[in-house]
Amino acid sequence: MSHASPESCFAEYLRNRETLCGANSEEIGDPGETFHTDHQISTYPGSDLSGANSTTKEWVRIAPYGEHPLVIGYDEKGEPITVIQRFDITAANAMVSKFNSSVNRLLRSVGIRKGFIPGYLGHPDDGTFSGKPGHEDHTQIVKFHGLEARHDGLYGLREWTEEGMSAANGEPMVFSPRWQMRITDRANAIYSPYKLMSVGIVPRGNFKDKACAANAALDYHPEKNHNHNSIMRELIENILRLLGFDEDRIQATLEDRADRVSLTEVKAAFNTREQETSAANSARESAEADRDNIRTDLQKQIDDLTAANTAERGARVELLVAPLVADGTITGANAQGVRDELSAANSDDEIEAVLAKHKADHAGVKTAANAAASDLSQRRGNGSARERWQRAVTDEMSASNCGRHIAEDRLLGRPETLAIYKEWQEEGRTG
C-alpha cells in the first residue's frame, strides 16, 4: 500500500471536510472534529472460542496499543490517501470515560442504551460487511460489561452468552473492535478512537500482520452521526425535563459538568413519576368504577319507575274494566281486548274515547235486546213456556252476537224473560 505524505493526506481531508465529516459533528461531551468509521484495527492476542465454556465474567484485552495505517479516500490518480490510526492509553481512557459518562449511564438507566458493549461473530452491524460471509449473524455472542485502560491496552469485562458458548468451534479467533474516531494531530493526519461501538470476533487467518480486513477501505457516515447526536441530545433534554429537572441541571448534564444530574437522582425521579402515574391510574380506575355504579343505580331507578308506572296503569285499567263487565257493557270474553286498548292509550282523552266507544256499542246491543224482549212478550201466548224460552235465547244470541250461556245469563237478568224461565221450570214440575 503506497502512503501519501501527512501534509497531502490532511490537505485532502480539508478539501473533503464537509463531505467526510460534516459541520459541527462533535458528539455530546466529545470536543474536536469527529467522524464515524466502520473500519477498525484487530487485536492481539486472539480469543479462542474453544475456551467459551463458562458464562463467568472475565477481564480480557480487547485491543493493544499501537499505530496502524488507515485509508480515508483516494486522490485524482486513484492512489489511496492514508492516515495514521493511533490507539494509545489516552484513546483508551477516552473510551472508558465515554462508556462511564453520566449521559450514557442516564440512557442505560432508562433502557435507551444497553448496559454493555455487544460482540458478534464478524461485523454484522457494519454496513460494509453486513450480510457477507462470516458477517450474517446478528446474535450477540459476548457482552462487555465494563472497560478499563491498562498499561498494555484496552480491557473489557467479558461474558459469553449461551449462544456464544454454543458457537465455539475451536477455530483461532481475534477481537476486531468497531469504534468512532477523531483527529488528534492535524499536522501528521493522525486519528484516534474515542468511542467503542461493538466488538467483532473473526478468524485470525483473515488478517495480515493482525490488521483487520476492514482497514482495506473507509466508509464515512458523518450526516448520520451528526443527526444521531442531535437526536440523542434532544432525547436526553426531554427526558430530564419530563422528570422535572431545571434547565441549568439539564445543561450541566449535557456538558458533563460537576453539577450534572446524577444517576441516583434520575432513578429517584423515575420512581416518583411511576408512583404518581400509578396513583393517577388508580384514581382514574376508581372514578370509572364510581361512574359505572352511578350508571347502574340510575338504570335501576329507571327500571323501578317503569315497573311502578306499568303496575299503576294496570290497576287503573282494572278499575275501569270491572264496572263495564259488571253492568254488561262488555262481556268477560271481550274484557282483555278492552284492557289492551286502555293500556295503549297515551292520555286521559284517549282513555275516555275507548270507554265511550264500548258504552255506545252496548247501548245499541241493549236496544236490540229490548226490542226482542218486547216481541217475545207479544208472542208469550204462542206455544209452551219452554218453547218461548228457547226462542228468547236464540233471539238474544242473534241480537247480541254472543254464546248461549251469555245469552241465558242476560235473559235471567230481565224480569219478563225471567218469568218465562220460571214458568218453564214450573211446567216441568207439574207435567
C-alpha positions as CSV (number, residue, x, y, z in Angstrom):
1,M,0.0,0.0,0.0
2,S,1.5,3.4,-1.0
3,H,1.5,6.2,1.5
4,A,1.0,9.9,0.8
5,S,2.8,12.4,3.0
6,P,1.0,13.6,6.1
7,E,0.6,17.1,4.6
8,S,-1.1,15.9,1.5
9,C,-3.3,13.5,3.5
10,F,-4.5,16.3,5.7
11,A,-4.9,18.7,2.7
12,E,-7.1,16.1,1.1
13,Y,-9.1,15.7,4.3
14,L,-9.6,19.5,4.5
15,R,-10.8,19.6,0.9
16,N,-13.4,17.0,1.6
17,R,-14.1,18.0,5.2
18,E,-17.8,18.9,4.5
19,T,-18.3,15.7,2.7
20,L,-16.4,13.4,5.0
21,C,-17.2,15.0,8.4
22,G,-20.0,17.4,8.1
23,A,-20.2,20.6,10.1
24,N,-20.4,20.7,13.9
25,S,-20.2,16.9,14.1
26,E,-19.0,16.8,17.7
27,E,-20.7,14.2,19.9
28,I,-22.1,15.2,23.3
29,G,-19.2,15.6,25.7
30,D,-16.6,14.9,23.0
31,P,-14.8,18.1,21.8
32,G,-13.0,18.1,18.5
33,E,-13.8,17.1,14.9
34,T,-15.3,13.6,14.7
35,F,-16.5,11.2,12.1
36,H,-17.9,7.7,12.1
37,T,-16.0,4.9,10.5
38,D,-16.9,1.2,10.3
39,H,-13.3,0.2,9.8
40,Q,-11.0,-0.5,12.8
41,I,-7.9,-2.4,13.9
42,S,-7.9,-6.0,15.1
43,T,-6.1,-7.1,18.2
44,Y,-3.6,-9.5,19.7
45,P,-3.8,-11.9,21.4
46,G,-6.8,-13.6,19.8
47,S,-9.7,-15.0,21.6
48,D,-10.1,-18.8,21.1
49,L,-13.8,-19.7,21.1
50,S,-13.0,-23.2,22.2
51,G,-12.5,-21.7,25.6
52,A,-16.0,-20.3,25.8
53,N,-17.2,-23.0,28.3
54,S,-18.4,-20.7,31.0
55,T,-20.6,-17.6,31.3
56,T,-18.4,-16.3,34.2
57,K,-17.3,-12.7,33.6
58,E,-13.6,-12.3,32.9
59,W,-11.4,-9.3,32.1
60,V,-9.7,-9.7,28.7
61,R,-7.8,-7.4,26.4
62,I,-9.8,-6.1,23.5
63,A,-7.1,-4.1,21.8
64,P,-3.4,-3.5,22.3
65,Y,-1.8,0.0,21.9
66,G,-0.2,0.8,18.5
67,E,-0.4,2.7,15.2
68,H,-1.9,1.4,12.0
69,P,-2.3,2.9,8.5
70,L,-5.8,3.8,7.6
71,V,-7.1,4.7,4.1
72,I,-9.5,7.7,4.2
73,G,-10.0,8.1,0.4
74,Y,-8.3,8.3,-3.0
75,D,-6.7,11.2,-4.9
76,E,-7.3,12.2,-8.5
77,K,-4.9,9.4,-9.8
78,G,-6.8,6.8,-7.8
79,E,-4.0,6.5,-5.2
80,P,-5.1,5.8,-1.6
81,I,-4.8,8.6,0.8
82,T,-3.5,7.1,4.0
83,V,-3.5,8.5,7.5
84,I,-2.4,7.0,10.8
85,Q,-4.8,5.4,13.3
86,R,-3.2,5.7,16.7
87,F,-4.5,3.8,19.7
88,D,-2.8,4.7,22.9
89,I,-3.7,4.9,26.6
90,T,-5.2,8.4,26.1
91,A,-7.6,7.0,23.5
92,A,-8.4,4.0,25.8
93,N,-9.1,6.4,28.7
94,A,-11.4,8.4,26.4
95,M,-13.3,5.2,25.6
96,V,-13.6,4.3,29.2
97,S,-14.8,7.8,30.1
98,K,-17.3,7.7,27.2
99,F,-18.7,4.4,28.4
100,N,-19.0,5.6,32.0
101,S,-20.2,9.1,31.2
102,S,-23.3,10.4,33.0
103,V,-25.1,10.7,29.7
104,N,-24.5,7.0,28.8
105,R,-25.4,6.0,32.4
106,L,-28.6,8.0,32.1
107,L,-29.5,6.4,28.8
108,R,-28.8,3.0,30.1
109,S,-30.8,3.6,33.3
110,V,-33.9,4.3,31.2
111,G,-33.3,1.5,28.8
112,I,-32.4,3.6,25.7
113,R,-28.9,2.2,25.6
114,K,-27.6,-1.2,26.5
115,G,-25.6,-1.6,29.7
116,F,-22.8,-3.4,27.8
117,I,-20.8,-3.4,24.6
118,P,-22.1,-6.1,22.3
119,G,-19.9,-8.6,20.5
120,Y,-20.8,-10.6,17.3
121,L,-19.3,-13.2,15.0
122,G,-17.8,-10.9,12.4
123,H,-19.3,-7.4,11.9
124,P,-23.0,-7.9,11.1
125,D,-23.7,-4.4,12.5
126,D,-21.2,-2.9,10.0
127,G,-22.9,-1.5,6.8
128,T,-19.9,-2.6,4.7
129,F,-19.7,-6.2,5.9
130,S,-23.3,-7.0,7.0
131,G,-24.7,-9.9,5.0
132,K,-21.3,-11.1,3.7
133,P,-19.9,-14.5,4.5
134,G,-18.8,-14.5,8.2
135,H,-20.9,-11.4,8.9
136,E,-24.5,-12.6,8.6
137,D,-25.4,-13.5,12.2
138,H,-26.7,-10.6,14.4
139,T,-26.8,-12.8,17.5
140,Q,-24.9,-11.3,20.4
141,I,-22.3,-13.9,21.4
142,V,-20.4,-11.9,24.0
143,K,-21.1,-8.9,26.2
144,F,-18.5,-6.5,27.7
145,H,-20.0,-5.1,30.9
146,G,-17.1,-2.7,31.7
147,L,-14.0,-1.1,30.2
148,E,-10.5,-0.4,31.7
149,A,-7.5,1.3,30.2
150,R,-4.4,-0.6,31.3
151,H,-0.7,-0.4,30.6
152,D,-0.9,-2.7,27.6
153,G,-4.2,-1.9,26.0
154,L,-8.0,-1.6,26.4
155,Y,-9.6,-4.4,28.5
156,G,-13.2,-5.4,28.8
157,L,-15.2,-7.4,31.3
158,R,-16.3,-10.2,29.0
159,E,-19.3,-12.5,29.5
160,W,-20.1,-15.2,27.0
161,T,-23.8,-15.6,26.1
162,E,-25.3,-19.1,25.8
163,E,-25.3,-18.5,22.0
164,G,-21.6,-17.6,22.2
165,M,-20.8,-20.8,24.1
166,S,-22.7,-22.9,21.5
167,A,-20.9,-21.1,18.6
168,A,-17.4,-22.2,19.9
169,N,-15.7,-24.4,17.4
170,G,-12.1,-24.3,18.4
171,E,-11.0,-22.1,15.5
172,P,-8.5,-19.4,16.4
173,M,-10.2,-16.1,16.6
174,V,-9.3,-12.4,17.3
175,F,-11.1,-9.4,18.5
176,S,-11.9,-6.7,15.9
177,P,-13.3,-3.5,17.7
178,R,-15.6,-1.2,15.9
179,W,-15.3,2.4,17.1
180,Q,-15.6,6.1,16.3
181,M,-12.6,8.3,15.8
182,R,-11.5,11.9,15.7
183,I,-8.4,13.9,14.5
184,T,-5.9,14.2,17.3
185,D,-2.9,15.6,15.2
186,R,-3.7,17.7,12.2
187,A,-0.1,18.2,11.1
188,N,0.5,14.5,10.8
189,A,-3.0,13.4,10.0
190,I,-3.4,11.2,13.0
191,Y,-6.8,9.9,14.1
192,S,-7.6,8.2,17.4
193,P,-10.6,6.2,18.5
194,Y,-12.7,7.6,21.4
195,K,-15.9,5.5,21.5
196,L,-16.2,1.8,21.3
197,M,-19.4,0.7,19.4
198,S,-19.1,-3.1,19.3
199,V,-16.5,-5.9,19.1
200,G,-16.3,-8.4,16.2
201,I,-14.8,-11.8,16.7
202,V,-13.3,-13.0,13.4
203,P,-10.9,-15.7,12.2
204,R,-7.2,-14.8,12.7
205,G,-6.4,-16.3,9.3
206,N,-8.2,-13.5,7.6
207,F,-5.7,-10.9,8.6
208,K,-2.2,-9.8,7.6
209,D,0.0,-8.7,10.4
210,K,-3.0,-8.7,12.6
211,A,-4.5,-5.8,10.6
212,C,-8.3,-6.0,10.3
213,A,-9.7,-6.6,6.8
214,A,-12.0,-3.7,7.5
215,N,-9.0,-1.4,7.0
216,A,-9.0,-2.1,3.3
217,A,-11.4,0.8,2.7
218,L,-13.1,3.6,4.6
219,D,-16.7,4.5,4.6
220,Y,-17.9,7.7,6.3
221,H,-21.4,8.4,7.7
222,P,-21.0,12.0,9.1
223,E,-24.5,13.1,8.5
224,K,-25.9,10.0,10.2
225,N,-23.6,10.5,13.1
226,H,-24.4,14.2,13.4
227,N,-28.2,13.6,13.2
228,H,-27.9,10.8,15.8
229,N,-26.1,13.1,18.2
230,S,-28.7,15.8,17.8
231,I,-31.5,13.3,18.4
232,M,-29.8,11.9,21.5
233,R,-29.2,15.4,22.9
234,E,-32.8,16.3,22.3
235,L,-34.0,13.0,23.8
236,I,-31.9,13.5,27.0
237,E,-33.2,17.0,27.3
238,N,-36.8,15.9,27.0
239,I,-36.3,13.0,29.5
240,L,-34.8,15.2,32.1
241,R,-37.3,18.0,31.5
242,L,-40.2,15.5,31.9
243,L,-38.6,14.3,35.1
244,G,-38.8,17.8,36.5
245,F,-35.2,18.9,36.5
246,D,-34.4,22.6,35.9
247,E,-32.7,23.9,32.7
248,D,-29.4,24.6,34.5
249,R,-29.1,21.0,35.7
250,I,-30.1,19.7,32.3
251,Q,-27.4,21.8,30.5
252,A,-24.9,20.7,33.1
253,T,-25.7,17.0,32.4
254,L,-25.3,17.5,28.6
255,E,-22.0,19.2,29.2
256,D,-21.0,16.6,31.8
257,R,-20.2,19.2,34.4
258,A,-19.8,18.6,38.1
259,D,-23.3,19.8,38.9
260,R,-24.8,17.3,36.4
261,V,-27.9,15.2,37.3
262,S,-26.7,12.0,39.0
263,L,-28.0,8.5,38.2
264,T,-29.4,8.3,41.7
265,E,-31.4,11.5,41.1
266,V,-32.7,10.1,37.8
267,K,-33.8,6.8,39.4
268,A,-35.5,8.7,42.3
269,A,-37.3,11.0,39.8
270,F,-38.4,7.9,37.8
271,N,-39.7,6.2,40.9
272,T,-41.6,9.4,41.9
273,R,-43.1,9.7,38.5
274,E,-44.0,6.0,38.5
275,Q,-45.7,6.4,41.9
276,E,-47.6,9.5,40.6
277,T,-48.6,7.6,37.5
278,S,-49.8,4.6,39.5
279,A,-51.8,6.9,41.8
280,A,-53.3,8.7,38.9
281,N,-54.2,5.4,37.2
282,S,-55.8,4.2,40.5
283,A,-57.8,7.4,40.8
284,R,-59.0,7.1,37.2
285,E,-60.0,3.5,37.7
286,S,-61.8,4.5,40.9
287,A,-63.6,7.3,39.1
288,E,-64.6,5.0,36.3
289,A,-65.9,2.4,38.8
290,D,-67.9,5.2,40.5
291,R,-69.4,6.3,37.2
292,D,-70.3,2.7,36.4
293,N,-72.0,2.4,39.8
294,I,-73.9,5.6,39.3
295,R,-74.9,4.5,35.8
296,T,-76.2,1.2,37.3
297,D,-78.1,2.9,40.1
298,L,-79.8,5.3,37.6
299,Q,-80.8,2.4,35.4
300,K,-82.2,0.6,38.3
301,Q,-84.2,3.7,39.3
302,I,-85.5,4.0,35.7
303,D,-86.5,0.3,35.7
304,D,-88.2,0.6,39.1
305,L,-90.1,3.7,37.9
306,T,-91.1,2.0,34.7
307,A,-92.4,-1.1,36.6
308,A,-94.3,1.1,39.1
309,N,-95.8,3.1,36.2
310,T,-96.8,-0.1,34.5
311,A,-98.4,-1.5,37.7
312,E,-100.2,1.7,38.3
313,R,-101.6,1.8,34.8
314,G,-102.7,-1.8,35.1
315,A,-104.5,-1.1,38.4
316,R,-106.3,1.8,36.8
317,V,-107.3,-0.2,33.8
318,E,-108.8,-2.9,36.0
319,L,-110.8,-0.2,37.9
320,L,-112.2,0.9,34.6
321,V,-112.9,-2.5,33.1
322,A,-114.6,-4.1,36.2
323,P,-117.7,-1.9,36.1
324,L,-118.1,-2.4,32.4
325,V,-118.2,-6.2,32.9
326,A,-120.5,-5.9,35.9
327,D,-123.1,-3.8,34.1
328,G,-122.9,-5.8,31.0
329,T,-121.4,-3.1,28.9
330,I,-118.7,-5.7,27.8
331,T,-118.6,-9.4,28.2
332,G,-115.8,-11.3,30.0
333,A,-114.5,-12.6,26.7
334,N,-114.1,-9.0,25.5
335,A,-112.6,-7.7,28.7
336,Q,-108.9,-8.4,27.8
337,G,-109.2,-6.6,24.5
338,V,-110.6,-3.6,26.3
339,R,-107.7,-3.8,28.8
340,D,-105.2,-3.7,25.9
341,E,-106.9,-0.7,24.3
342,L,-106.9,1.2,27.6
343,S,-103.2,0.3,28.3
344,A,-102.2,1.6,24.9
345,A,-104.0,4.9,25.4
346,N,-101.4,7.7,25.9
347,S,-103.7,10.3,27.5
348,D,-106.9,10.7,29.5
349,D,-108.7,11.8,26.4
350,E,-107.8,8.6,24.6
351,I,-109.0,6.5,27.6
352,E,-112.3,8.4,27.6
353,A,-112.7,7.7,23.9
354,V,-112.2,3.9,24.4
355,L,-114.8,3.9,27.2
356,A,-117.3,5.9,25.2
357,K,-116.9,3.6,22.2
358,H,-117.7,0.5,24.2
359,K,-120.6,2.2,26.0
360,A,-122.1,3.2,22.7
361,D,-121.8,-0.3,21.4
362,H,-123.5,-1.7,24.5
363,A,-126.4,0.8,24.1
364,G,-127.0,-0.4,20.6
365,V,-127.0,-4.0,21.7
366,K,-129.4,-3.3,24.6
367,T,-131.9,-1.6,22.4
368,A,-131.9,-4.6,20.1
369,A,-132.3,-6.9,23.1
370,N,-135.2,-4.8,24.4
371,A,-136.9,-5.0,21.1
372,A,-136.5,-8.7,21.1
373,A,-137.9,-9.0,24.6
374,S,-140.9,-6.8,23.6
375,D,-141.6,-9.1,20.6
376,L,-141.3,-12.1,22.9
377,S,-143.9,-10.6,25.2
378,Q,-146.3,-10.2,22.3
379,R,-145.7,-13.9,21.5
380,R,-146.0,-15.2,25.0
381,G,-149.3,-16.8,24.4
382,N,-147.9,-18.7,21.4
383,G,-146.5,-22.1,22.5
384,S,-145.3,-23.5,25.8
385,A,-143.0,-21.7,28.2
386,R,-140.2,-24.0,27.2
387,E,-140.6,-23.0,23.5
388,R,-140.9,-19.3,24.4
389,W,-137.7,-19.5,26.4
390,Q,-135.8,-21.2,23.7
391,R,-136.9,-18.5,21.2
392,A,-135.8,-15.8,23.6
393,V,-132.4,-17.4,24.0
394,T,-132.0,-17.7,20.2
395,D,-133.1,-14.1,19.7
396,E,-130.7,-12.8,22.3
397,M,-127.8,-14.8,20.8
398,S,-128.6,-13.3,17.4
399,A,-129.1,-9.7,18.7
400,S,-126.0,-9.6,21.0
401,N,-123.8,-11.9,18.8
402,C,-122.9,-13.9,21.9
403,G,-122.9,-17.5,23.0
404,R,-125.8,-19.4,24.6
405,H,-124.6,-19.2,28.2
406,I,-124.1,-15.4,28.0
407,A,-127.5,-15.0,26.3
408,E,-129.1,-17.1,29.1
409,D,-127.4,-15.1,31.8
410,R,-128.6,-11.8,30.3
411,L,-132.2,-13.1,29.9
412,L,-132.3,-14.2,33.5
413,G,-131.4,-10.7,34.5
414,R,-134.5,-9.3,32.8
415,P,-137.9,-9.6,34.6
416,E,-140.0,-10.5,31.6
417,T,-137.7,-13.3,30.4
418,L,-137.0,-14.5,33.9
419,A,-140.8,-15.0,34.2
420,I,-140.8,-17.2,31.1
421,Y,-137.9,-19.2,32.6
422,K,-139.7,-19.7,35.9
423,E,-142.9,-20.7,34.0
424,W,-140.9,-23.3,32.1
425,Q,-139.5,-24.7,35.3
426,E,-142.9,-24.8,36.8
427,E,-144.3,-26.7,33.8
428,G,-141.6,-29.2,34.2
429,R,-142.5,-29.9,37.8
430,T,-146.3,-30.2,37.2
431,G,-146.0,-32.0,33.9
